[in-house]
Amino acid sequence: MAPPANRRSGYSRRAQYGTFFGYVAGVIGAIVGAGLLILSVSGNGLFTGLRTTASDAGSTPGRIAAGTRAAGGSLFEVLAGYFTYGVENARLKREVALARVRLAEQAALADENRRLKATLALTAGDAGPRPVATSWLIGSTASSTRRYATISAGSGAGVRPGMPVRTALGLVGRVLEVGHRTARILLITDTESVVPVRRAIDGVPAFATGRPDGSLQLRLISLGINPLKIGDAFVTSGAGGLYWPGTPIAVVTALTRDGAVARVLSDPAASEIVVVQPQWNPVDDPSLAPPPDPTARSQPRRAKHG
């Protein structure tokens, strides 16, 4: 017959010893744990050596584990970059192209603001005439044998044939034909254009006519020794009316027997905004009126005697 399962330990000496030693081990463990707790709370350096020894012993496996993680992360990044290289490269190329476009737009805006400021200063100046109209130069025939241009202002803006047209840099031409919203300009570089000019520093007179290559031919009025030099600046003289005196027109680039070849300051191919001025009439200009004679005195009228 098998012994019952709930048999007490008193019937087996081995079981009794096992129970006894279990209680003894529990009591000893509790005492040792209490002692260790008291020592740790007291704050002394009894376990410093043990902790540093354990830390030193675990440093090598820690470095190996850290190196393994770093190598694994680098390998993952390399694999991810390999698979995403094409997409990322295309995105970066698009960003660089867009940045270049934005930079070009900013440069164009800065240049346009500079030209607009120069034109505003020209129209707001007190020394020159009041402009009739400010318009865009919307077309030109710079490559043709005849040189014309079209502006976006016509008779509706007060433009009339014969009016001079200029930019902030200098003279462009004169109005030839007028429509309601546009006008045709005869450029100073046309071979049929003749503009009276003078040297800016001393007033040496000459005539500026257009050349087929887009430059100007300066012909001196007084023949003899050519006094011109490369780099001399010429302005309109105002002789005969039409063009306002003192308007910049060209700079000498080469000398000839009877004058010089000059480069136009206001190139129509590079001009966008132009100003239409009224015709200059020396008779109507009050600045050219002779000063009053201080010696002239009015004689008193004598009374008539009957």
Secondary structure as a PSIPRED ss2 file (coil, helix, strand):
# PSIPRED VFORMAT (PSIPRED V4.0)

   1 M C   1.000  0.000  0.000
   2 A C   1.000  0.000  0.000
   3 P C   1.000  0.000  0.000
   4 P C   1.000  0.000  0.000
   5 A C   1.000  0.000  0.000
   6 N C   1.000  0.000  0.000
   7 R C   1.000  0.000  0.000
   8 R C   1.000  0.000  0.000
   9 S H   0.000  1.000  0.000
  10 G H   0.000  1.000  0.000
  11 Y H   0.000  1.000  0.000
  12 S C   1.000  0.000  0.000
  13 R H   0.000  1.000  0.000
  14 R H   0.000  1.000  0.000
  15 A H   0.000  1.000  0.000
  16 Q H   0.000  1.000  0.000
  17 Y H   0.000  1.000  0.000
  18 G H   0.000  1.000  0.000
  19 T H   0.000  1.000  0.000
  20 F H   0.000  1.000  0.000
  21 F H   0.000  1.000  0.000
  22 G H   0.000  1.000  0.000
  23 Y H   0.000  1.000  0.000
  24 V H   0.000  1.000  0.000
  25 A H   0.000  1.000  0.000
  26 G H   0.000  1.000  0.000
  27 V H   0.000  1.000  0.000
  28 I H   0.000  1.000  0.000
  29 G H   0.000  1.000  0.000
  30 A H   0.000  1.000  0.000
  31 I H   0.000  1.000  0.000
  32 V H   0.000  1.000  0.000
  33 G H   0.000  1.000  0.000
  34 A H   0.000  1.000  0.000
  35 G H   0.000  1.000  0.000
  36 L H   0.000  1.000  0.000
  37 L H   0.000  1.000  0.000
  38 I H   0.000  1.000  0.000
  39 L H   0.000  1.000  0.000
  40 S H   0.000  1.000  0.000
  41 V H   0.000  1.000  0.000
  42 S H   0.000  1.000  0.000
  43 G C   1.000  0.000  0.000
  44 N C   1.000  0.000  0.000
  45 G C   1.000  0.000  0.000
  46 L C   1.000  0.000  0.000
  47 F C   1.000  0.000  0.000
  48 T H   0.000  1.000  0.000
  49 G H   0.000  1.000  0.000
  50 L H   0.000  1.000  0.000
  51 R H   0.000  1.000  0.000
  52 T H   0.000  1.000  0.000
  53 T H   0.000  1.000  0.000
  54 A H   0.000  1.000  0.000
  55 S H   0.000  1.000  0.000
  56 D H   0.000  1.000  0.000
  57 A H   0.000  1.000  0.000
  58 G H   0.000  1.000  0.000
  59 S H   0.000  1.000  0.000
  60 T H   0.000  1.000  0.000
  61 P H   0.000  1.000  0.000
  62 G H   0.000  1.000  0.000
  63 R H   0.000  1.000  0.000
  64 I H   0.000  1.000  0.000
  65 A H   0.000  1.000  0.000
  66 A H   0.000  1.000  0.000
  67 G H   0.000  1.000  0.000
  68 T H   0.000  1.000  0.000
  69 R H   0.000  1.000  0.000
  70 A H   0.000  1.000  0.000
  71 A H   0.000  1.000  0.000
  72 G H   0.000  1.000  0.000
  73 G H   0.000  1.000  0.000
  74 S H   0.000  1.000  0.000
  75 L H   0.000  1.000  0.000
  76 F H   0.000  1.000  0.000
  77 E H   0.000  1.000  0.000
  78 V H   0.000  1.000  0.000
  79 L H   0.000  1.000  0.000
  80 A H   0.000  1.000  0.000
  81 G H   0.000  1.000  0.000
  82 Y H   0.000  1.000  0.000
  83 F H   0.000  1.000  0.000
  84 T H   0.000  1.000  0.000
  85 Y H   0.000  1.000  0.000
  86 G H   0.000  1.000  0.000
  87 V H   0.000  1.000  0.000
  88 E H   0.000  1.000  0.000
  89 N H   0.000  1.000  0.000
  90 A H   0.000  1.000  0.000
  91 R H   0.000  1.000  0.000
  92 L H   0.000  1.000  0.000
  93 K H   0.000  1.000  0.000
  94 R H   0.000  1.000  0.000
  95 E H   0.000  1.000  0.000
  96 V H   0.000  1.000  0.000
  97 A H   0.000  1.000  0.000
  98 L H   0.000  1.000  0.000
  99 A H   0.000  1.000  0.000
 100 R H   0.000  1.000  0.000
 101 V H   0.000  1.000  0.000
 102 R H   0.000  1.000  0.000
 103 L H   0.000  1.000  0.000
 104 A H   0.000  1.000  0.000
 105 E H   0.000  1.000  0.000
 106 Q H   0.000  1.000  0.000
 107 A H   0.000  1.000  0.000
 108 A H   0.000  1.000  0.000
 109 L H   0.000  1.000  0.000
 110 A H   0.000  1.000  0.000
 111 D H   0.000  1.000  0.000
 112 E H   0.000  1.000  0.000
 113 N H   0.000  1.000  0.000
 114 R H   0.000  1.000  0.000
 115 R H   0.000  1.000  0.000
 116 L H   0.000  1.000  0.000
 117 K H   0.000  1.000  0.000
 118 A H   0.000  1.000  0.000
 119 T H   0.000  1.000  0.000
 120 L H   0.000  1.000  0.000
 121 A H   0.000  1.000  0.000
 122 L H   0.000  1.000  0.000
 123 T H   0.000  1.000  0.000
 124 A H   0.000  1.000  0.000
 125 G C   1.000  0.000  0.000
 126 D C   1.000  0.000  0.000
 127 A C   1.000  0.000  0.000
 128 G C   1.000  0.000  0.000
 129 P C   1.000  0.000  0.000
 130 R C   1.000  0.000  0.000
 131 P C   1.000  0.000  0.000
 132 V C   1.000  0.000  0.000
 133 A E   0.000  0.000  1.000
 134 T E   0.000  0.000  1.000
 135 S E   0.000  0.000  1.000
 136 W E   0.000  0.000  1.000
 137 L E   0.000  0.000  1.000
 138 I E   0.000  0.000  1.000
 139 G E   0.000  0.000  1.000
 140 S E   0.000  0.000  1.000
 141 T C   1.000  0.000  0.000
 142 A C   1.000  0.000  0.000
 143 S C   1.000  0.000  0.000
 144 S C   1.000  0.000  0.000
 145 T C   1.000  0.000  0.000
 146 R C   1.000  0.000  0.000
 147 R C   1.000  0.000  0.000
 148 Y E   0.000  0.000  1.000
 149 A E   0.000  0.000  1.000
 150 T E   0.000  0.000  1.000
 151 I E   0.000  0.000  1.000
 152 S C   1.000  0.000  0.000
 153 A C   1.000  0.000  0.000
 154 G C   1.000  0.000  0.000
 155 S H   0.000  1.000  0.000
 156 G H   0.000  1.000  0.000
 157 A H   0.000  1.000  0.000
 158 G C   1.000  0.000  0.000
 159 V C   1.000  0.000  0.000
 160 R C   1.000  0.000  0.000
 161 P C   1.000  0.000  0.000
 162 G C   1.000  0.000  0.000
 163 M C   1.000  0.000  0.000
 164 P E   0.000  0.000  1.000
 165 V E   0.000  0.000  1.000
 166 R E   0.000  0.000  1.000
 167 T C   1.000  0.000  0.000
 168 A C   1.000  0.000  0.000
 169 L C   1.000  0.000  0.000
 170 G C   1.000  0.000  0.000
 171 L E   0.000  0.000  1.000
 172 V E   0.000  0.000  1.000
 173 G E   0.000  0.000  1.000
 174 R E   0.000  0.000  1.000
 175 V E   0.000  0.000  1.000
 176 L E   0.000  0.000  1.000
 177 E E   0.000  0.000  1.000
 178 V E   0.000  0.000  1.000
 179 G C   1.000  0.000  0.000
 180 H C   1.000  0.000  0.000
 181 R C   1.000  0.000  0.000
 182 T C   1.000  0.000  0.000
 183 A E   0.000  0.000  1.000
 184 R E   0.000  0.000  1.000
 185 I E   0.000  0.000  1.000
 186 L E   0.000  0.000  1.000
 187 L E   0.000  0.000  1.000
 188 I C   1.000  0.000  0.000
 189 T C   1.000  0.000  0.000
 190 D C   1.000  0.000  0.000
 191 T C   1.000  0.000  0.000
 192 E C   1.000  0.000  0.000
 193 S C   1.000  0.000  0.000
 194 V E   0.000  0.000  1.000
 195 V E   0.000  0.000  1.000
 196 P E   0.000  0.000  1.000
 197 V E   0.000  0.000  1.000
 198 R E   0.000  0.000  1.000
 199 R E   0.000  0.000  1.000
 200 A C   1.000  0.000  0.000
 201 I C   1.000  0.000  0.000
 202 D C   1.000  0.000  0.000
 203 G C   1.000  0.000  0.000
 204 V C   1.000  0.000  0.000
 205 P E   0.000  0.000  1.000
 206 A E   0.000  0.000  1.000
 207 F E   0.000  0.000  1.000
 208 A E   0.000  0.000  1.000
 209 T E   0.000  0.000  1.000
 210 G E   0.000  0.000  1.000
 211 R C   1.000  0.000  0.000
 212 P C   1.000  0.000  0.000
 213 D C   1.000  0.000  0.000
 214 G C   1.000  0.000  0.000
 215 S C   1.000  0.000  0.000
 216 L E   0.000  0.000  1.000
 217 Q E   0.000  0.000  1.000
 218 L E   0.000  0.000  1.000
 219 R E   0.000  0.000  1.000
 220 L E   0.000  0.000  1.000
 221 I C   1.000  0.000  0.000
 222 S C   1.000  0.000  0.000
 223 L C   1.000  0.000  0.000
 224 G C   1.000  0.000  0.000
 225 I C   1.000  0.000  0.000
 226 N C   1.000  0.000  0.000
 227 P C   1.000  0.000  0.000
 228 L C   1.000  0.000  0.000
 229 K C   1.000  0.000  0.000
 230 I C   1.000  0.000  0.000
 231 G C   1.000  0.000  0.000
 232 D C   1.000  0.000  0.000
 233 A E   0.000  0.000  1.000
 234 F E   0.000  0.000  1.000
 235 V E   0.000  0.000  1.000
 236 T E   0.000  0.000  1.000
 237 S C   1.000  0.000  0.000
 238 G C   1.000  0.000  0.000
 239 A C   1.000  0.000  0.000
 240 G C   1.000  0.000  0.000
 241 G C   1.000  0.000  0.000
 242 L E   0.000  0.000  1.000
 243 Y C   1.000  0.000  0.000
 244 W C   1.000  0.000  0.000
 245 P C   1.000  0.000  0.000
 246 G C   1.000  0.000  0.000
 247 T C   1.000  0.000  0.000
 248 P E   0.000  0.000  1.000
 249 I E   0.000  0.000  1.000
 250 A E   0.000  0.000  1.000
 251 V E   0.000  0.000  1.000
 252 V E   0.000  0.000  1.000
 253 T E   0.000  0.000  1.000
 254 A E   0.000  0.000  1.000
 255 L E   0.000  0.000  1.000
 256 T C   1.000  0.000  0.000
 257 R C   1.000  0.000  0.000
 258 D C   1.000  0.000  0.000
 259 G E   0.000  0.000  1.000
 260 A E   0.000  0.000  1.000
 261 V E   0.000  0.000  1.000
 262 A E   0.000  0.000  1.000
 263 R E   0.000  0.000  1.000
 264 V E   0.000  0.000  1.000
 265 L C   1.000  0.000  0.000
 266 S C   1.000  0.000  0.000
 267 D C   1.000  0.000  0.000
 268 P H   0.000  1.000  0.000
 269 A H   0.000  1.000  0.000
 270 A H   0.000  1.000  0.000
 271 S C   1.000  0.000  0.000
 272 E C   1.000  0.000  0.000
 273 I E   0.000  0.000  1.000
 274 V E   0.000  0.000  1.000
 275 V E   0.000  0.000  1.000
 276 V E   0.000  0.000  1.000
 277 Q C   1.000  0.000  0.000
 278 P C   1.000  0.000  0.000
 279 Q C   1.000  0.000  0.000
 280 W E   0.000  0.000  1.000
 281 N C   1.000  0.000  0.000
 282 P H   0.000  1.000  0.000
 283 V H   0.000  1.000  0.000
 284 D H   0.000  1.000  0.000
 285 D C   1.000  0.000  0.000
 286 P H   0.000  1.000  0.000
 287 S H   0.000  1.000  0.000
 288 L H   0.000  1.000  0.000
 289 A C   1.000  0.000  0.000
 290 P C   1.000  0.000  0.000
 291 P C   1.000  0.000  0.000
 292 P C   1.000  0.000  0.000
 293 D C   1.000  0.000  0.000
 294 P C   1.000  0.000  0.000
 295 T C   1.000  0.000  0.000
 296 A C   1.000  0.000  0.000
 297 R C   1.000  0.000  0.000
 298 S C   1.000  0.000  0.000
 299 Q C   1.000  0.000  0.000
 300 P C   1.000  0.000  0.000
 301 R C   1.000  0.000  0.000
 302 R C   1.000  0.000  0.000
 303 A C   1.000  0.000  0.000
 304 K C   1.000  0.000  0.000
 305 H C   1.000  0.000  0.000
 306 G C   1.000  0.000  0.000
